[in-house]
Amino acid sequence: MASIGFLGVGTISEAMVRAMASRADSTDRLLLSPRSAERSERLAAEFDACERLASNQAVIDASDIVVLGMRPQQVDEALADLRFRDDQIIASLIAGTPPSGIAPLVAPASRVCQLIPLPAIALRRGPLVIAPPLPEVVAALAGLGEIVALQDESLIRTLSCASAFMSTYYEMQNALIDWIAAQGIDEHTASRYIRAELDGLAAIGWATPDSERRDLPQEHQTKGGLNERVRARLLEAGWFDELVTTIDAVYQTARLR
Ligand SMILES: NC(=O)c1ccc[n+]([C@@H]2O[C@H](COP(=O)([O-])OP(=O)(O)OC[C@H]3O[C@@H](n4cnc5c(N)ncnc54)[C@H](OP(=O)(O)O)[C@@H]3O)[C@@H](O)[C@H]2O)c1
């Protein structure tokens, strides 16, 4: 059993707390900082494992692992007057600042890692990057999704940028739903159809052995059929090249602290 403190209980911390607190076998204590009062009070009321403490310092003092969950521009001010211990582990959610950038702010604590949870963590699904994979934090994250460990913090940016198609994915989902509805099928039916289709495709994509993933496009089209025609047209239009070029442009210009 570990005591895991959250400094900053915003959108992504709440998703993590919900996922951690609702694991069947969890014995960890989850200690919440008092800001975002309505949210932290709600979580403390909902889950026995959660407790809202009176101050940030009280959270640090009672925690084995401290999760930093504030926004990048809030970090300096939030940590300025706080005292950490050298036996503490820091797990930072803060985008754009690698562990080496956080370390000076939390000294004498020196074991620092970065976590990149995605919103699906609320369902205990999806990838959860940890760099470097400190064993105590990996253990605390068990069951929250697919743990992806990076030893080298300079690689965090690659995975962060590669996942920057989430809003694009839902834009694509909604464009398909809107097209069906425009043909005269009611929007609810259109929505159920496309979202169930995407759910099924993702399930097959995940269940397929990695060695066979390149076969999936071919396996999901018939020669001369509708799928082949759509894919060929989008390949010709440079759709997939444009996706990679855009992700690469974001990668090239992403700034690290
Ligand atoms: N959202 C995502 O999908 C996602 C994914 C991966 C990583 N991240 C990273 O996670 C961090 C949080 O993102 P978010 O979307 O969850 O932001 P958010 O919803 O704005 O949450 C920030 C939280 O920090 C609190 N806070 C601010 N200053 C504080 C202080 N001095 N002491 C204690 N708490 C303080 C805020 O409280 P108040 O509401 O009272 O101001 C709020 O609860 C960011 O660094 C982001 O880069 C986010």
The ligand as a MOL file (V3000), in Angstrom:
LIG
                    3D

  0  0  0     0  0            999 V3000
M  V30 BEGIN CTAB
M  V30 COUNTS 48 52 0 0 0
M  V30 BEGIN ATOM
M  V30 1 N -5.8170 16.9750 -19.8980 0
M  V30 2 C -5.0790 15.9970 -20.4630 0
M  V30 3 O -5.5610 15.1670 -21.2540 0
M  V30 4 C -3.6050 15.8580 -20.1010 0
M  V30 5 C -2.9140 14.7280 -20.5370 0
M  V30 6 C -1.5730 14.5550 -20.1720 0
M  V30 7 C -0.9490 15.5280 -19.4020 0
M  V30 8 N -1.6250 16.6540 -19.0160 0 CHG=1
M  V30 9 C -0.9170 17.6310 -18.1830 0
M  V30 10 O -1.5050 17.5770 -16.9130 0
M  V30 11 C -1.4570 18.8530 -16.2990 0
M  V30 12 C -2.8650 19.2180 -15.8560 0
M  V30 13 O -3.7000 19.3160 -16.9970 0
M  V30 14 P -5.2780 19.4200 -16.8180 0
M  V30 15 O -5.8560 19.3780 -18.1740 0
M  V30 16 O -5.7360 18.4360 -15.8030 0 CHG=-1
M  V30 17 O -5.3720 20.9290 -16.2210 0
M  V30 18 P -6.4800 21.5690 -15.2900 0
M  V30 19 O -7.7840 20.8640 -15.4460 0
M  V30 20 O -6.4310 23.0490 -15.5250 0
M  V30 21 O -5.9690 21.2490 -13.8160 0
M  V30 22 C -4.9690 21.9920 -13.1600 0
M  V30 23 C -5.2100 21.8410 -11.6810 0
M  V30 24 O -4.1210 22.4170 -10.9710 0
M  V30 25 C -4.6610 23.1680 -9.8760 0
M  V30 26 N -3.7010 24.1380 -9.4020 0
M  V30 27 C -3.2780 25.2630 -9.9930 0
M  V30 28 N -2.3960 25.9030 -9.2050 0
M  V30 29 C -2.2720 25.1460 -8.0870 0
M  V30 30 C -1.5400 25.2980 -6.8770 0
M  V30 31 N -0.7510 26.3450 -6.6390 0
M  V30 32 N -1.6690 24.3360 -5.9440 0
M  V30 33 C -2.4890 23.2690 -6.1440 0
M  V30 34 N -3.2110 23.0910 -7.2520 0
M  V30 35 C -3.0960 24.0300 -8.2120 0
M  V30 36 C -5.9130 23.7700 -10.4620 0
M  V30 37 O -6.7590 24.2470 -9.4250 0
M  V30 38 P -7.8030 25.4570 -9.6890 0
M  V30 39 O -8.8860 24.8670 -10.5510 0
M  V30 40 O -8.2670 25.8210 -8.3290 0
M  V30 41 O -7.0500 26.5420 -10.3940 0
M  V30 42 C -6.4830 22.5490 -11.1820 0
M  V30 43 O -7.1230 21.6950 -10.2730 0
M  V30 44 C -0.8940 19.8340 -17.3130 0
M  V30 45 O 0.4410 20.1270 -16.9650 0
M  V30 46 C -0.9860 19.0920 -18.6310 0
M  V30 47 O 0.1230 19.4330 -19.4380 0
M  V30 48 C -2.9400 16.8210 -19.3210 0
M  V30 END ATOM
M  V30 BEGIN BOND
M  V30 1 1 1 2
M  V30 2 2 2 3
M  V30 3 1 2 4
M  V30 4 1 4 5
M  V30 5 2 4 48
M  V30 6 2 5 6
M  V30 7 1 6 7
M  V30 8 2 7 8
M  V30 9 1 8 9
M  V30 10 1 8 48
M  V30 11 1 9 10
M  V30 12 1 9 46
M  V30 13 1 10 11
M  V30 14 1 11 12
M  V30 15 1 11 44
M  V30 16 1 12 13
M  V30 17 1 13 14
M  V30 18 2 14 15
M  V30 19 1 14 16
M  V30 20 1 14 17
M  V30 21 1 17 18
M  V30 22 2 18 19
M  V30 23 1 18 20
M  V30 24 1 18 21
M  V30 25 1 21 22
M  V30 26 1 22 23
M  V30 27 1 23 24
M  V30 28 1 23 42
M  V30 29 1 24 25
M  V30 30 1 25 26
M  V30 31 1 25 36
M  V30 32 1 26 27
M  V30 33 1 26 35
M  V30 34 2 27 28
M  V30 35 1 28 29
M  V30 36 1 29 30
M  V30 37 2 29 35
M  V30 38 1 30 31
M  V30 39 2 30 32
M  V30 40 1 32 33
M  V30 41 2 33 34
M  V30 42 1 34 35
M  V30 43 1 36 37
M  V30 44 1 36 42
M  V30 45 1 37 38
M  V30 46 2 38 39
M  V30 47 1 38 40
M  V30 48 1 38 41
M  V30 49 1 42 43
M  V30 50 1 44 45
M  V30 51 1 44 46
M  V30 52 1 46 47
M  V30 END BOND
M  V30 END CTAB
M  END
